[in-house]
Amino acid sequence: MSEREPPKPPTGQDEHAKRPRPSLRGAARRFVEDAKGKDLLHAVLDSSDKVKTEAVRQVGREVRTYLEGLGLDDAVLYLLTNYSLEVNASLKLKPIGDALRGEEETEEDHYERLRRERESQRASARQERQPPPPATEASRVQEHEDD
């Protein structure tokens, strides 16, 4: 062999087993635990709040400048001075079911209909809960004759 041997390639498993695997969570924990890291983190968060506030302020200025450039105040003033506004409106509250059917229903009829619907729902729920009637001797004989 020569004086200088090429280095052996690592086997892989031995190298990884000896050294802990770096993680983002561990790096973040070490960064926050460090006093300089805490100061830097506070500075970044504080500056990000200032940047956000300044960005909102700048957008507000841009929108105001754009709206002022449109001249809406002149258009509204022209409309108010040269035109009249006439509004005809009619409002009537009707239950949804009646509006679809096109029928008029009094308040008493409405509550009566609701009461009947509740009674009907309760009766059907009671029927579902009742056990079937016990089988009689005649019904057992009828079943055996059908087979």
C-alpha positions as CSV (number, residue, x, y, z in Angstrom):
1,M,0.0,0.0,0.0
2,S,1.0,3.6,-0.5
3,E,1.9,6.0,2.2
4,R,-1.3,7.8,1.7
5,E,-4.4,5.7,1.8
6,P,-7.6,7.1,0.6
7,P,-10.1,7.7,3.4
8,K,-12.6,5.0,3.9
9,P,-16.2,6.0,3.0
10,P,-18.4,6.1,6.1
11,T,-20.7,3.1,6.7
12,G,-23.6,5.4,7.3
13,Q,-25.2,3.8,10.3
14,D,-22.3,4.3,12.7
15,E,-21.9,7.9,11.9
16,H,-25.6,8.8,12.3
17,A,-25.9,6.9,15.5
18,K,-23.1,8.8,17.2
19,R,-24.3,12.3,16.3
20,P,-27.7,13.7,17.3
21,R,-29.9,14.7,14.3
22,P,-30.3,18.5,14.1
23,S,-33.9,19.8,14.1
24,L,-35.5,23.1,13.5
25,R,-37.3,22.9,16.8
26,G,-34.0,22.4,18.7
27,A,-32.4,25.3,16.9
28,A,-35.3,27.5,17.7
29,R,-35.3,26.5,21.3
30,R,-31.5,27.3,21.6
31,F,-32.1,30.6,19.8
32,V,-34.8,31.7,22.2
33,E,-33.0,30.5,25.3
34,D,-30.0,32.6,24.4
35,A,-30.2,36.2,25.8
36,K,-29.1,37.7,22.5
37,G,-31.7,35.6,20.7
38,K,-34.4,36.9,23.0
39,D,-33.4,40.5,22.3
40,L,-33.3,39.9,18.6
41,L,-36.6,38.1,18.6
42,H,-38.3,41.0,20.4
43,A,-36.7,43.5,18.0
44,V,-38.0,41.5,15.0
45,L,-41.5,41.3,16.4
46,D,-41.5,45.0,17.3
47,S,-40.3,46.0,13.9
48,S,-42.8,43.7,12.1
49,D,-45.6,45.5,14.0
50,K,-44.3,48.9,12.9
51,V,-44.0,47.7,9.3
52,K,-47.6,46.4,9.4
53,T,-48.9,49.7,10.8
54,E,-46.9,51.7,8.2
55,A,-48.2,49.5,5.4
56,V,-51.8,50.0,6.4
57,R,-51.2,53.8,6.7
58,Q,-49.7,53.9,3.2
59,V,-52.5,51.9,1.7
60,G,-55.0,54.3,3.3
61,R,-53.2,57.3,1.7
62,E,-53.2,55.6,-1.7
63,V,-56.9,54.9,-1.6
64,R,-57.7,58.4,-0.4
65,T,-55.6,59.9,-3.2
66,Y,-57.3,57.7,-5.8
67,L,-60.9,58.5,-4.6
68,E,-60.0,62.3,-4.5
69,G,-58.8,61.9,-8.1
70,L,-62.1,60.5,-9.2
71,G,-64.0,63.7,-8.3
72,L,-67.0,61.9,-6.8
73,D,-67.8,65.0,-4.7
74,D,-68.4,67.0,-7.9
75,A,-70.6,64.3,-9.4
76,V,-72.7,64.0,-6.3
77,L,-73.1,67.7,-6.1
78,Y,-74.2,67.9,-9.7
79,L,-76.8,65.1,-9.2
80,L,-78.2,66.7,-6.1
81,T,-78.5,70.1,-7.7
82,N,-79.9,69.1,-11.2
83,Y,-82.0,66.0,-10.4
84,S,-84.7,65.1,-8.0
85,L,-84.9,61.7,-6.4
86,E,-88.3,59.9,-6.2
87,V,-88.8,56.7,-4.3
88,N,-91.9,54.6,-4.3
89,A,-91.7,51.6,-1.9
90,S,-94.1,49.1,-0.4
91,L,-93.3,46.6,2.4
92,K,-95.5,43.8,3.6
93,L,-94.4,40.9,5.7
94,K,-95.9,37.5,4.8
95,P,-95.0,34.0,6.0
96,I,-92.8,32.2,3.4
97,G,-95.2,29.4,2.8
98,D,-98.1,31.8,2.0
99,A,-96.0,33.8,-0.4
100,L,-95.1,30.7,-2.3
101,R,-98.8,29.5,-2.4
102,G,-100.1,33.0,-3.1
103,E,-102.7,32.7,-0.2
104,E,-103.5,35.0,2.6
105,E,-103.4,33.5,6.1
106,T,-104.5,35.3,9.3
107,E,-102.4,35.1,12.4
108,E,-104.9,32.8,14.1
109,D,-104.9,30.4,11.1
110,H,-101.1,30.5,11.1
111,Y,-100.8,29.4,14.8
112,E,-103.6,26.8,14.3
113,R,-101.7,25.3,11.4
114,L,-98.5,25.2,13.4
115,R,-100.3,23.5,16.3
116,R,-101.7,20.8,13.9
117,E,-98.3,20.2,12.4
118,R,-96.8,19.7,15.9
119,E,-99.6,17.4,16.9
120,S,-99.0,15.3,13.8
121,Q,-95.3,15.1,14.4
122,R,-95.8,14.0,18.0
123,A,-98.3,11.3,16.9
124,S,-96.0,9.9,14.3
125,A,-93.1,9.9,16.9
126,R,-95.3,8.0,19.3
127,Q,-96.2,5.4,16.7
128,E,-92.6,4.8,15.9
129,R,-91.8,4.2,19.6
130,Q,-94.6,1.7,20.3
131,P,-93.6,-1.9,20.3
132,P,-95.4,-4.2,17.8
133,P,-98.5,-6.0,19.2
134,P,-97.8,-9.5,20.6
135,A,-98.3,-12.4,18.2
136,T,-101.6,-14.3,18.8
137,E,-102.2,-18.0,18.2
138,A,-104.1,-17.3,15.0
139,S,-101.3,-15.2,13.6
140,R,-98.7,-18.0,14.4
141,V,-100.9,-20.6,12.6
142,Q,-101.3,-18.2,9.6
143,E,-97.5,-17.9,9.4
144,H,-97.0,-21.7,9.4
145,E,-99.6,-22.1,6.7
146,D,-97.9,-19.5,4.4
147,D,-94.6,-21.5,4.6
